Amino acid sequence: MVKCSNCMVFACEHPERKSAVSKLDFCPMSVEKDVLRKAQREYEKPAVRRMAYASALVESRGYTKWTRVEETMEFAKRMHFKKVGVACCAGLTEEGKVLADVLASNGFDLTFVFCKTGGVPKETLGLKDSQKVRPGSFEPMCNPVAQAMIMNKKKTELNIIVGLCVGHDSTFIKYSEAPVTVLVAKDRVLCHNPIGALYNAQGYYKQKLYGMHKVAGKGKHISSGTKPKS
């Protein structure tokens, strides 16, 4: 069993605590040493090392200074990516257009595709009219496969997700040939700030998240202060 969520040691970030790892039967550093060695060898590959190096530089140079939009552009520039794709939710049309303008003004060659491209009715998936968001009306299905295929054809070098629904984002990532980063994670209830539910897991969202059979002690990691912020 690998379950870093059980950890209160964080030896991976504090080398002086490594002696405690052998006692942790859920720690990858204890039970998955072979996998970690195999993973480390992957960083010897030039393309992987280059991406990891650029990511680390963006993290250090922009730490607490750059927004995620800025970090995304900086990462693309350090990787010498010119062709950028944006897979955008149609519900974030205005935000997507602003992002498109920002990327274009920074010299990126942009391919931008909304999720409803193709105008394929949801009935194609086998949905009944009663299962639509708005029964009685035409609703096109989200089409992340087409979004990804269009970007693959345009040979984008980095694809950015803007608000794709849960599941649709997974499908897009599955079909995308280029690396994918998420700029906006959709959460219609929390103004696209999903982590807000976790910060309120012991309060307003307690019953919603845990249900009636809440396990004692759940959700304490965030507020305990035992884990250094990264």
Secondary structure by P-SEA (a helix, b strand, c coil): ccccccccccccccccccccccccccccccccaaaaaaaaaaaccaaaaaaaaaaaaaaaaacccccaaaaaaaaaaaacccbbbbbccccaaaaaaaaaaaaaaaccbbbbbcccccccccccccccccccccccbbbbcccaaaaaaaaaaacccbbbbccccaaaaaaaaaacccbbbbcbbbbccccccccccccccccccccccccccccccccccccccccccc
